[in-house]
Amino acid sequence: MGRVEKGVNCSVSGCSESADRSISGSKASMAADLEVNTSNKRVYLCRQHYKEWKKATKEDRETERARWG
């Protein structure tokens, strides 16, 4: 049972919703829009902030995948 299932809160400053996803701290720092404490290895995001992160990093993630394919 992971931390998300246990009910950890979102890591974005000012957000108190429960987290739906967890991503690595280095991936979270790819989006400059989100104010996240990246000193931890894992960052927990609620549904709304995960959606914002996906939109902000879409191009970067596509180029990353293209290198491996």
Residue pairs with C-beta under 8 A, 6 or more apart in sequence:
2 22
3 19
3 22
3 42
3 44
4 19
4 20
4 21
4 22
4 44
7 18
8 18
8 19
8 44
9 15
9 16
9 17
9 18
9 19
9 44
10 16
10 17
10 18
10 19
10 44
10 45
10 46
10 49
11 19
11 28
11 36
11 37
11 40
11 43
11 44
11 45
12 34
12 35
12 36
12 45
12 46
12 49
13 35
13 36
13 37
14 35
15 46
15 49
17 46
17 47
17 48
18 46
19 44
19 45
19 46
20 45
20 46
20 47
20 50
21 44
21 45
21 47
21 50
22 42
22 43
22 44
22 45
23 42
23 43
23 45
23 50
23 53
24 41
24 42
24 43
25 36
25 38
25 39
25 40
25 41
25 42
25 43
26 38
27 43
27 57
28 34
28 36
28 38
28 43
28 45
28 53
29 36
29 38
30 56
30 57
30 60
31 52
31 53
31 56
31 57
32 56
33 52
33 56
34 45
34 49
34 52
34 53
34 56
36 43
37 43
45 53
